[in-house]
Amino acid sequence: MQPIQLFELASRQAEWLSVRQSVVAGNIANANTVGYRAKDVTPFSAVLEQTGVKMAATHAAHFTDTGSSADNIGTREAALTKSIGVQESGNSVGLAEELMKSGQIKREAELANGLIKSFHRMMLMTVRK
C-alpha cells in the first residue's frame, strides 16, 4: 500500500506557515527599529516547485516523495507598498499589513488542519468497514 501523500503535503505547509509566522512576528517586533526592512517568505507554491512536489506520471492525483522542504523556505525583503513605503527612519514595516498577514496565516493553518482532520476521519471510516 502506498503512503498517503496528503499528510506529507500538509506537513510541508505547516512548516511553511511556521516559518512565515516567525518572519511576520520578527517584522512586528522590529516595527520601531531604525533601518529595518520588512521581510516575507517565498510563496508556498514556489516552495513546492523547488522541492519537486508534482503530479506523478502514473496518475494525476499522486505526489512524488521528495523529502523535507524546510531548507527551501527562504526569506526575502517584502515588497514596498504605496501606503507605507520607507519611513524617515528607513523602516519599511507596516503594522496593519503585518497583522493582516498574521490573520491570514491563522486562517490558512485552521483550514489545513480542518482538511487533515476530515481526511483522517474519512480514512478511519474506510478502515472500520
C-alpha positions in Angstrom: 0.0 0.0 0.0 1.3 3.4 -1.0 1.6 6.1 1.8 -0.9 8.9 1.7 0.9 12.0 0.4 -1.7 14.4 1.7 -0.2 14.2 5.2 3.3 15.0 3.8 1.9 18.0 1.9 0.1 19.2 5.0 3.3 18.8 7.0 5.2 20.9 4.4 2.5 23.6 4.5 2.7 23.6 8.3 6.5 24.1 8.2 6.0 27.0 5.7 3.3 28.6 7.9 5.5 28.3 10.9 8.4 30.0 9.2 6.1 32.7 7.8 4.6 33.3 11.2 8.2 33.7 12.7 9.1 36.2 10.0 5.9 38.2 10.5 6.5 38.2 14.3 10.0 39.5 13.7 8.7 42.2 11.5 6.2 43.3 14.2 8.9 43.1 16.8 11.1 45.4 14.7 8.4 47.9 13.8 10.3 50.7 15.5 13.8 49.6 14.7 15.7 52.3 12.6 16.6 51.0 9.2 14.8 47.6 9.5 13.3 46.3 6.3 10.2 44.1 6.4 10.7 40.5 5.3 8.5 37.8 3.9 8.9 34.2 2.9 8.8 32.7 -0.6 5.2 31.7 -1.6 4.2 28.2 -0.8 3.7 27.4 -4.4 7.4 28.3 -5.1 8.4 26.0 -2.2 6.5 23.1 -3.7 8.1 23.8 -7.1 11.6 23.9 -5.5 11.1 20.6 -3.6 9.9 18.8 -6.7 6.4 18.0 -5.4 4.5 17.4 -8.6 2.0 15.1 -10.0 3.4 11.6 -10.8 3.2 10.2 -14.3 1.1 7.2 -13.2 -2.0 9.1 -12.1 -2.8 12.8 -11.9 -3.7 12.5 -8.1 -0.4 11.0 -6.9 2.5 13.1 -5.5 6.2 12.1 -5.6 8.2 11.6 -2.5 10.9 14.3 -2.3 11.9 14.8 1.3 11.7 17.8 3.6 11.1 21.3 2.3 12.1 23.3 5.4 15.5 24.0 3.8 13.8 25.5 0.7 11.8 28.1 2.6 13.6 31.3 2.0 13.0 34.8 3.3 13.3 37.9 1.2 12.7 41.6 1.6 9.0 42.3 1.4 7.7 44.4 -1.4 7.1 48.0 -0.5 3.5 49.2 -0.5 2.2 52.6 -1.5 0.6 53.1 1.9 3.8 52.5 3.9 6.9 52.7 1.7 10.1 53.5 3.5 9.6 55.8 6.5 12.0 58.6 7.5 13.8 56.1 9.9 14.5 53.8 7.0 12.0 51.3 8.4 9.5 49.6 6.0 7.3 47.7 8.4 3.5 48.4 8.3 1.9 47.1 11.4 -1.6 46.9 9.8 -0.2 44.8 6.9 1.8 42.5 9.3 -1.3 42.0 11.4 -3.3 41.1 8.3 -0.6 38.6 7.3 -0.8 37.1 10.8 -4.5 36.7 10.5 -4.1 35.1 7.1 -1.6 32.6 8.4 -4.0 31.7 11.2 -6.9 31.1 8.7 -4.6 29.0 6.4 -3.5 26.9 9.3 -7.1 26.4 10.5 -8.2 25.4 7.0 -5.3 23.0 6.6 -5.9 21.4 10.0 -9.6 21.0 9.2 -8.9 19.3 5.9 -6.4 16.9 7.5 -8.9 16.2 10.3 -11.6 15.4 7.7 -9.3 13.3 5.7 -8.2 11.4 8.8 -11.8 10.7 9.7 -12.6 9.5 6.2 -9.6 7.1 6.4 -10.8 5.8 9.7 -14.3 5.2 8.4 -12.9 3.2 5.4 -10.8 1.0 7.7 -13.6 0.3 10.1 -15.8 -1.2 7.4 
